[in-house]
Amino acid sequence: MKIVITGATGMIGLALINLLHDEHEIYAIIRPSSSNTNLLKDFQNIKIIECNLNNLKSISNEISEADIFFHLGWNGTTGNINRNDNELQLNNIQYTLDAIELSERLNCKSFVGTGSQAEYGIQNKILNEKTPINPITSYGIAKYAAGKLGKNLSDELNVKFCWARILSVYGPGLNNTMINACIESILNDKPFDTTPGEQKWDYLYSSDCAKALYKIAINGIDGETYVVGSGKTRTIKEYIIILKNTINPKFKVNFGKLNYSSNQIMYLCADISKLKKDTGFEVETTFEEGIKKTIEWYKKYRGHEKIY
């Protein structure tokens, strides 16, 4: 099959490409002059298309047709300023609609858009597809709006549409996450300051997330939203200790050095029963296994070796 991926150099995009490139033709849409293009150099059957999200409508000659469209691209995903920039986030909604229109022009059989835990706001309970939506950031509001408007547009264009509401993901890649920051600190032997780490969170390895998205594309029910996570929690402190002991047991993590933010989510867990029932998805990678693979990736990336 021919598969289009926006946001292809992000953590989940890389995992999707790694999952699919051997048996499918991949069209990876990335920002022009992206500093992360080198992350794609070792993959087979991949065509890189340099295009900003605001120019998706201009893509024509590079792709004639495709089967599946994964829209992972989104501007302003990190930092309070970006996540609460109304204009920036409003533009992301339009880019999602542009991606759906592009998928229709390419005669795609399935479109998967990616939402976020931010759509729920602060719930501190198990999250499923029926949990009330209450976003507190422009980012969360925009993600929810993109999913709702995307479904409406897809209905008009007769494109199969599914929305994957993803919780916390870790894995190979240069994304700005707590897990990745901790790995970098330990590998570089630099102090790592964090909160007491009492939050109970659900972390899913990126390759499992990629498998979930692919199963949603193939088996998901048109118009449905799926919560994507591992369905299990540990405290942040437990995750960090496992990570630390895997790299350097003697490294000292400064727990409690930072205070919790005013909007700190203390409990985050996905109910993935619907995802499993509709698509056949199963979590395959434990945190211990996934973090070893992630650390190995970082070591290879830092050493300029083949990274997949």
N, C-alpha and C positions, 0 to 999 in steps of 0.2 A: 504494500500500500504506500501511498504518498501522504506524508504527514507534515503539517505546518506547525511550527512552534514559535511563538513570540516570547521574548524574555529567555532566550535559549541559553544564555551564559550564566543564568542564576542557578542556585542550588538545585531546584526542582527541574529546571530545564535541562541541566547537565545529566541528571539522573534519568530523565525521559529519553534523551538521546542515547545514553549508555544502554538503556533497556531495549531500544527499538532499532538502532542503526544497522545491526547485522542483517535484519530481514526486511527492512523497509527503507524507502527513500525519504530522507529528512530535508526539509527546507527550514533552516534556522534563521529567523529574523532577529537581527541584533542592531544596536545603535551604530551609526557610522563611526569609524575610528575607535571602536570600543577597545579599552585596554585589556579586556578579557577574551579577545578573539583567540589567543593562544590556547585557551582551555579546550578548544574544539579541534585542534590540529591532529590529534591521533585517531579521530573517528572516521569510519568508512561511510560511504553512501550518504554524504551530507553536502548540501549546497548552502553556502552562507549568503544571505541577502542583507545588505546594509540598508536599513530604513528606520527612521525615527517613527515612533507611534503616531505622530501627527501626520505622517505621510503614507499611512497604510492604504489609503484610497488610490495612491499612485502606482501601487504594485500591479503590474500587468504582464510584462514580457518575461519576468523572472520565473513565474509559475503559471502554467496553463490550466492545470486541474489538480485536485487533491482529494483525499478521502476523509481525513480527520484534521481538525484544527484545534490546537491547544493554545488558549490565550493566557499566558503567564505574565506578559509584560505589563508593568504598572510603574508610573513615576511617583517618587516621594513615599516610599514604603517605610523609611526609618527616620527617626528624629522627630521630636515634638513639633518643630516648626513646619517641616514638610507635611507631617500627618494632619496638621490643622490648617494647611494652606488651602482655602476654599477654592480658589481659581485652579490651582494645580490639580486638586482632586476632582473637580468638576470636569476638567479636560479628560481625565482618565475614564470617566463614564462615556464620553463621546468616542474615545479610542476603542472601547469595548464594542460599541455599536458599529464602528468602522470595521472592526475585525469580523464581526458577524456578517456584515455586508460583503466583505471580501470572501469569507467562507462560502457564501451563497454563489458568488460569481465563479468560484472554483469548483462548484458542484460537490462540496463536501457532504458526506453522509452524516457527520456528527461534529458538533462544536461543544467543547468543554471550556467553560470560563472558571476562573479561580477566585473564590471569595476568601474570607478571613474570619478568624475568631473575633476580630474587632467589630464585626457586625452585631455581636451579642452584647457588647459592652461588658460591664462587671456583673457577673451572675453568681460565681462561686458555687456552681452546682454542675452536675453532668449535663452536657449540651447535646441536644438532638435537633432534628429538623423542625420540631414543633416548639422549641424553646422560644419565648418571646424575644423579638429583636429590640435592642435598646442601645445603639452605638453612641459613644460619647466623644468620638473624634470625627473630623471631616473625612478621614481615611475610611473609617468604619461605615459612615453614612454613604460615602461614594461607592464602596464595595456593594452594599446592599442595594443601592439604586441601580448600579450596573447590572446586578443579577436580575432584578425585577424588569427593568426596561429591556434587558437583553432577551429575556423570555418573550416579552411582547413582540419585539422585532423578529425574533426567530419564528414565532407563530405566523407572522405576516409573510415571511419569506419561505416558510415551509422547510426550515432547517432544524434537525434534531438538536436540542439544546439541553445541556445539563450544567448545573452549578455546583462546584466542589468547594465547600466551606472548610478550608484547611486550618488546623490548629498549629501546633509548634513542630517544626521540622528541623532536623540536623543532618549533617552529612558533608561530603566533599563539596568544596566551593568556597568562594570568597565573600559570602554574605556576612553582613554585620549582625551577628547574633551573639547571645551570651556564651553559648557553647563554643563557638569559633573563637571568640575573644579570649576565653579561658585557655584553649589549646595554644593559641599564639603566645600568650603570656608564659605558659609553662615551657614551651619549646624554646623561647627566647630568654628564659629565666628572669622574667620581669615580674614585679609584684602584681598580684591580682586581688583587687578589693571588690567585695560584693556584700550583699545584704546577709542577714542571718540565714537565709536559704530555707525558711520554713514553708514556702509556697509548695503546694502539691500540683505538679504539672504533668501533662501528657505530651511525651515526645515521640515522634515517628521518624524512623530512618528514611532518608530521601529516596532510596531505591524502592522501599515499600510504598511511599507516597506516589512515586511514578507508576507503580503497578496498579495502585488504586485509581489513578486518573485514566490509565489505559482501559481498565475494566469498566469504568464509568462510560468511556467513549463507546465501547463495544456493547456492553450489556445494560447500561443505565437506561432508565425509563425517561422518555422525552418529557421535558419540562420540570423534572424533579431536581431537588437540591439534596446533596449528600454531605454529611459531616465526615471529615477525614481526619483520623488520628489513630493512635494505637489502642485506645480504650482502656489504658492502664496509667496509673500515676505513681510517681515517687516524689520525694521532696527535692527541691533544687540542690540542697546540700548533698543528698545522696548521689545525684547525677554528677556533681562536681568532684566528689570524692572518688567515684569510680573512674572518672576521666583522669584525675590527678594520679591515682595509683597505677593506671595503665602507662602513663608517660614517665613519671618521676614521683615515687611515693614520699620522698623527702621534701618535696615542694610544699611550701606553706601558703595556704589560701587564707586571705584575711576576711573571714566571715564576720559579719556585723560591722564592718568598716563603713558601709553605706546604709543609709536609712531606706525604708520602703517608700516608694512614691505615694502621693496622695491617692492615686487611682490604681494602686497595686492589686492585681488579681491574685488571690491566695489559693484558689482552687480552679483547675482547668482540666477537664476530661471529656473526651468524646464518647458518645453512645454510637457505636458503629454497626448496630444491629441491622439497620436498614441498608447500609452500604454492603454488608456481607450478604444479606438476603437477596438483594436485587442483582448484585454483580458477581458474587462469588469471591469477593476479596477476603484474604486472610493475611494477617501480619506474619511475616516470616523472620524478621531480624530482631533479636533482643538488643537492648541498649548496650550491653557489654560487647556484643559482636559488632554492632554498628559503629561504636566509638573507636574500636580498634581499626576498622577500615577507614574511618575519617582521619584518624591520627596518621595512619600510613600514607594517606593521600597528601596530607600536609607536608610530611617529610619528603615525599617524592617531588611535590611541587616546589618546595624550597630548594631541592637539589637539582631541579630542572631535568628530571627523568620523565619517562612516559608516565602520565598521571592516571590513566585508566587501563 
